[in-house]
């Protein structure tokens, strides 16, 4: 069972419904009891490299190594702050 988003063209009602994959295109509007159509919703996946606002494992690793090698980085002219 998956949660799908539907739109009723008759009363302009938008609603979510838990439905099976086989019956995902079949839904009755709970407001006017007419046939509703399934909306195409945005995906729930994130692409690699997409900024979520949270540090990734690579960010944490880089921060640890920057602290450990601060003197060497400063000698090379690489900012450490």
C-alpha distances in whole Angstrom, upper triangle without the diagonal:
4,7,9,13,15,19,21,24,26,26,25,22,19,16,12,10,6,5,5,7,10,10,9,13,13,14,17,18,19,22,24,22,22,20,18,17,15,17,17,16,18,17,16,19,22,25,28,31,29,30,28,31,31,33,32,33,36,37,38,39,41,42,44,46,47,48,50,52,53,56,56,54,56,59,57,57,53,52,50,49
4,6,10,13,16,19,22,24,24,22,20,17,14,10,8,5,6,6,7,11,10,8,12,13,13,16,17,18,21,23,21,21,19,17,15,12,13,14,13,14,13,13,15,19,22,25,28,26,27,25,28,28,31,29,31,34,35,35,37,39,40,41,44,45,46,48,49,50,54,53,51,54,56,54,54,50,49,48,46
4,7,10,14,16,20,22,21,19,16,13,10,6,6,4,6,9,10,13,12,9,12,13,12,15,15,15,18,20,19,19,17,15,14,11,11,12,11,13,12,12,15,19,22,25,27,25,26,24,27,27,30,29,31,34,34,35,37,39,40,41,44,45,46,48,49,50,54,53,51,53,56,54,53,50,48,47,45
4,7,10,13,16,19,18,16,14,11,8,6,5,6,7,9,10,12,11,7,9,11,10,13,13,14,17,18,17,17,14,11,10,7,8,9,8,11,12,13,16,19,22,26,28,25,27,25,28,28,31,31,33,35,36,37,39,41,41,43,45,46,47,49,51,51,55,55,52,54,57,55,54,50,49,48,46
4,7,10,13,16,15,13,11,7,6,4,6,9,10,13,13,15,13,10,10,11,10,12,11,13,15,16,16,15,13,10,9,6,6,8,7,10,12,14,17,20,23,26,28,25,27,25,27,29,32,32,34,36,36,38,40,41,42,44,46,47,48,50,52,52,56,55,52,54,57,55,54,50,49,48,46
4,7,10,12,12,10,8,6,5,6,7,11,11,14,14,15,13,10,9,10,8,9,8,11,12,13,13,12,10,6,5,4,5,9,10,13,15,17,21,23,26,30,32,28,30,28,31,32,35,35,38,40,40,41,44,45,45,48,50,50,52,54,55,55,59,59,56,58,61,58,57,54,52,51,50
4,6,9,9,7,6,5,7,9,11,14,14,17,17,18,15,13,11,12,9,10,8,11,11,12,12,10,9,5,5,6,6,10,11,15,18,20,23,26,28,32,33,30,31,30,32,34,38,38,40,42,42,44,46,47,47,50,52,52,54,56,57,57,61,60,57,59,62,60,58,55,53,53,51
4,5,6,5,5,6,8,11,13,16,16,19,19,20,16,14,12,12,9,8,6,9,9,9,9,7,7,4,6,9,10,14,15,19,21,23,27,30,32,36,37,34,35,34,36,38,41,41,44,46,46,47,50,51,51,54,56,56,57,60,61,61,64,64,61,63,66,64,62,59,57,56,55
4,6,5,7,9,12,15,16,20,19,22,22,22,19,17,14,14,12,11,9,13,12,10,12,9,8,7,8,11,11,15,17,20,23,26,29,31,33,37,38,35,36,35,38,40,43,43,46,47,47,49,52,52,53,56,57,57,59,62,62,62,66,66,62,64,67,65,63,60,58,58,56
4,6,8,11,13,17,18,21,21,24,24,24,21,19,17,15,13,11,9,12,10,8,10,7,9,8,11,14,15,18,20,24,26,29,32,35,37,41,42,39,40,38,41,43,46,46,49,51,51,52,55,56,56,58,60,60,62,65,66,65,69,69,66,67,70,68,66,63,61,61,59
4,5,9,12,15,17,21,21,24,25,25,22,20,18,17,14,12,9,10,8,7,10,9,11,10,12,15,15,19,20,23,26,28,31,34,36,40,41,38,38,37,39,41,45,45,48,50,49,51,54,54,54,57,59,59,60,63,64,64,68,67,64,66,69,67,65,62,60,59,57
4,7,10,13,16,19,20,23,24,25,21,19,17,17,14,13,10,12,10,10,12,11,12,9,11,13,12,16,17,20,23,25,28,30,33,37,38,34,35,33,35,38,41,42,45,46,46,47,50,51,51,54,56,56,57,60,61,60,64,64,61,62,65,63,61,58,56,56,54
4,7,10,13,16,18,21,22,23,20,17,16,15,12,11,8,9,7,9,11,11,11,9,11,12,12,15,15,19,22,23,27,29,32,35,36,33,34,32,34,36,39,40,43,45,44,46,48,49,49,52,54,54,55,58,59,59,63,63,59,61,64,62,61,57,55,54,52
4,7,10,14,15,19,19,21,18,15,14,14,12,11,9,10,10,12,13,13,12,9,10,10,9,12,12,15,18,19,23,25,28,32,33,29,30,28,30,32,36,36,39,41,40,42,45,46,46,48,50,50,52,54,56,55,59,59,56,58,61,59,57,54,52,51,49
4,7,10,12,16,17,19,16,13,14,13,10,10,8,8,10,12,12,13,12,9,10,10,10,13,12,15,17,18,22,25,28,31,33,29,30,28,30,31,35,35,38,40,40,41,44,45,45,47,49,50,51,53,55,55,59,59,56,57,61,59,57,54,52,51,49
4,7,9,13,14,16,14,11,12,12,10,11,10,10,12,15,14,15,14,11,11,9,10,12,11,14,15,16,19,22,26,29,31,27,28,26,28,29,33,33,35,37,37,39,41,43,43,45,47,48,49,51,53,53,57,57,54,56,59,57,56,52,50,49,47
4,6,10,12,14,11,9,11,10,8,10,10,10,13,15,14,14,13,11,11,10,11,14,13,16,17,17,20,24,27,30,32,29,31,28,31,31,35,34,36,39,39,40,43,44,45,46,49,49,51,53,54,55,59,58,56,58,61,59,58,54,53,51,50
4,7,10,12,10,9,12,11,10,12,13,13,16,18,17,17,16,14,14,12,14,15,14,17,17,16,20,23,26,29,32,29,30,28,31,31,34,33,35,38,38,39,41,43,44,45,47,48,50,51,53,54,58,57,55,57,60,58,58,54,52,51,49
4,7,8,6,6,9,9,9,11,13,14,18,19,16,17,14,13,13,11,13,15,15,18,17,18,21,24,27,30,33,30,32,30,33,33,36,35,37,39,40,41,43,45,45,47,49,50,52,53,55,56,59,59,56,59,62,60,59,55,54,53,52
4,5,5,6,9,10,11,14,17,18,21,22,19,19,17,15,15,13,15,16,16,19,18,18,21,24,27,30,33,31,33,31,34,34,36,35,37,39,40,41,43,45,46,47,49,50,52,53,55,56,60,59,57,59,62,60,59,56,55,53,52
4,6,5,8,10,12,16,18,20,23,24,21,20,17,16,14,12,14,14,15,17,16,17,19,23,25,28,31,29,31,30,33,33,36,34,35,37,39,40,42,43,45,46,48,49,51,52,54,55,58,57,55,58,60,58,58,54,53,52,51
4,6,8,9,12,15,18,20,23,24,21,20,16,16,14,13,16,16,18,20,20,21,23,26,28,31,34,33,35,34,37,37,39,38,39,41,43,44,45,47,48,50,51,53,55,56,57,58,62,61,59,61,64,61,61,57,57,56,55
4,6,5,8,12,15,16,20,20,17,16,13,12,12,11,14,15,17,20,20,21,23,27,29,33,35,33,36,34,37,38,40,39,40,42,44,45,47,48,49,51,53,54,56,57,59,60,63,62,60,62,65,63,62,59,58,57,56
4,6,7,11,14,16,19,19,17,16,12,11,9,7,10,12,13,16,16,18,20,24,26,30,32,30,32,31,34,34,37,36,38,40,41,42,44,45,47,48,50,51,53,54,56,57,60,59,57,59,62,60,59,55,54,53,52
4,7,10,12,15,18,17,15,13,10,8,7,6,9,11,14,17,18,20,22,26,28,31,34,32,34,32,36,37,39,38,40,42,43,45,46,48,49,51,52,53,55,57,58,59,62,62,59,61,64,61,61,57,56,55,54
4,7,10,13,15,15,12,11,8,7,8,8,12,14,16,20,21,22,25,29,31,35,37,35,37,35,38,39,42,41,43,45,46,47,49,50,51,53,55,56,58,59,61,61,65,64,62,64,67,64,64,60,59,58,57
4,7,9,12,12,9,8,6,6,7,8,11,14,16,20,21,22,25,29,31,35,37,35,36,34,37,38,41,41,43,45,45,47,49,50,51,53,55,56,57,59,61,61,65,64,62,64,67,64,63,60,58,58,56
4,6,9,8,5,5,5,6,9,11,14,17,18,22,24,25,28,32,34,38,40,37,38,36,39,40,43,43,45,48,48,49,52,53,53,55,58,58,60,62,63,63,67,67,64,66,69,67,66,62,61,60,58
4,5,6,5,5,6,6,9,11,13,17,18,21,23,25,28,31,34,38,39,36,37,35,38,39,42,42,45,47,47,48,51,52,53,55,57,57,59,61,62,63,66,66,63,65,68,66,65,61,59,59,57
4,6,6,8,10,9,13,14,16,19,20,23,25,26,29,32,36,39,41,37,38,36,38,39,43,43,45,48,48,49,51,53,53,55,57,58,59,61,63,63,67,67,64,66,69,67,65,62,60,59,57
4,6,8,11,11,14,16,17,21,21,24,27,28,31,34,37,41,42,39,39,37,39,41,44,45,47,49,49,50,53,54,54,56,59,59,60,63,64,64,68,68,65,67,70,68,66,63,61,60,58
4,6,9,10,14,16,18,22,23,26,28,30,33,36,39,43,44,41,42,40,42,43,47,47,50,52,52,53,56,57,57,59,62,62,63,65,67,67,71,71,68,69,72,70,69,65,63,63,61
4,7,9,12,15,17,21,22,26,28,29,33,36,39,42,44,41,42,40,42,44,47,47,50,52,52,53,56,57,57,59,61,62,63,65,67,67,71,71,68,70,73,71,69,66,64,63,61
4,6,10,13,16,19,21,25,27,29,32,35,38,41,43,40,41,40,42,44,47,47,49,51,52,53,55,57,57,59,61,62,63,65,67,67,71,70,67,69,72,70,69,65,64,63,61
4,7,10,13,16,19,22,24,26,30,33,35,39,41,38,39,38,41,42,45,45,47,49,49,51,53,54,55,57,59,60,61,63,65,65,69,68,65,67,70,68,67,63,62,61,59
4,7,9,13,15,19,21,23,26,29,32,35,37,34,36,34,37,38,42,41,44,45,46,47,50,51,51,54,56,56,58,60,61,61,65,64,62,64,66,64,63,59,58,57,56
4,6,10,12,16,18,20,23,26,29,32,34,31,33,32,35,36,39,39,42,43,43,45,47,48,49,52,53,54,56,58,59,59,63,62,59,61,64,61,60,57,55,55,53
4,7,9,13,14,17,20,23,25,29,31,28,30,29,32,33,36,35,38,39,40,42,44,45,46,48,50,50,52,54,55,56,59,58,56,58,60,58,57,53,52,52,50
4,6,10,12,15,18,20,23,26,28,25,27,26,29,30,33,33,36,37,37,39,41,42,43,45,47,47,49,52,52,53,56,56,53,55,57,55,54,50,49,49,47
4,7,9,12,15,17,19,23,25,22,24,23,26,28,31,30,33,34,34,36,39,39,40,43,44,45,47,49,49,50,53,53,50,52,54,52,51,47,46,46,45
4,6,9,12,15,17,21,22,19,21,20,23,25,27,27,30,31,31,33,36,36,37,40,41,42,43,46,47,47,50,50,47,49,52,49,48,45,43,43,41
4,7,9,11,13,17,19,16,17,16,20,21,24,24,26,28,28,30,32,33,34,36,38,38,40,42,43,43,47,46,43,45,48,45,44,41,40,39,38
4,6,8,11,14,16,14,16,15,19,20,22,21,24,25,26,28,30,30,32,34,35,36,38,40,41,41,45,44,41,44,46,44,43,39,38,38,37
4,7,10,13,15,13,15,13,16,17,20,19,21,23,23,25,27,28,29,31,33,34,35,37,38,39,43,42,39,42,45,42,42,38,37,36,35
4,7,10,12,10,13,12,15,16,18,16,18,20,21,22,24,25,27,29,30,31,33,35,36,36,40,39,37,39,42,39,39,35,34,33,33
4,7,9,7,9,9,13,13,15,13,16,17,17,20,21,22,23,26,27,28,30,32,32,33,37,36,33,35,38,36,35,31,31,30,29
4,6,6,9,10,14,14,15,13,15,15,17,19,20,21,23,25,26,26,29,31,31,32,35,34,31,34,36,34,33,30,29,29,28
4,5,9,10,13,13,13,10,12,12,13,16,17,17,20,22,22,23,26,27,27,28,32,30,28,31,33,30,30,26,26,26,26
4,6,9,11,12,11,9,12,11,11,15,16,15,17,20,21,21,23,25,25,26,29,28,25,28,30,27,27,23,23,23,22
4,6,9,10,11,10,14,13,13,16,18,18,19,22,23,23,25,27,28,28,31,31,28,30,32,30,29,25,25,24,23
4,6,8,9,9,13,13,12,15,17,16,17,20,22,21,23,26,26,26,30,29,26,28,31,29,27,24,22,22,21
4,5,8,9,13,14,12,15,17,18,18,20,22,22,24,26,27,27,31,31,28,30,33,31,30,26,24,23,22
4,7,9,13,14,11,13,16,16,16,19,21,20,22,24,26,25,29,29,26,28,31,29,28,24,22,21,19
4,6,10,11,9,10,14,14,14,16,19,19,20,22,24,24,27,28,25,27,30,29,28,24,22,20,19
4,7,8,6,7,10,11,10,12,15,15,16,19,20,20,24,24,22,24,27,25,25,21,19,17,16
4,5,5,6,9,10,11,13,14,15,17,19,20,21,25,24,22,24,27,26,25,22,20,19,18
4,5,5,6,9,10,11,12,14,16,17,18,20,23,23,21,24,26,25,25,21,21,19,19
4,5,5,6,9,10,11,12,14,15,16,18,21,20,18,21,23,22,22,18,18,16,17
4,5,5,6,9,10,10,12,14,15,16,20,19,17,19,22,21,20,17,16,14,14
4,5,5,6,9,10,11,13,14,15,19,19,17,20,22,22,22,18,17,14,14
4,5,5,6,9,10,11,12,14,17,17,15,18,21,20,20,17,17,14,15
4,5,5,6,9,10,10,12,15,14,12,15,18,16,17,13,13,11,12
4,6,5,6,9,10,10,14,14,12,15,18,17,17,13,12,9,10
4,5,5,6,9,10,14,14,13,15,18,18,18,15,15,11,12
4,5,5,6,8,11,11,10,13,15,15,16,13,13,10,13
4,5,5,6,9,9,8,10,13,12,13,10,10,7,9
4,6,5,9,10,9,11,14,15,15,12,11,8,9
4,6,8,9,10,12,14,15,16,14,14,11,13
4,6,5,6,9,10,11,12,11,11,9,12
4,6,5,6,9,10,10,9,9,6,9
4,5,5,6,9,10,10,10,9,12
4,5,5,6,9,9,11,10,14
4,5,5,6,5,7,7,11
4,5,5,6,7,7,10
4,5,8,10,11,14
4,6,9,11,14
4,6,9,12
4,6,9
4,6
4
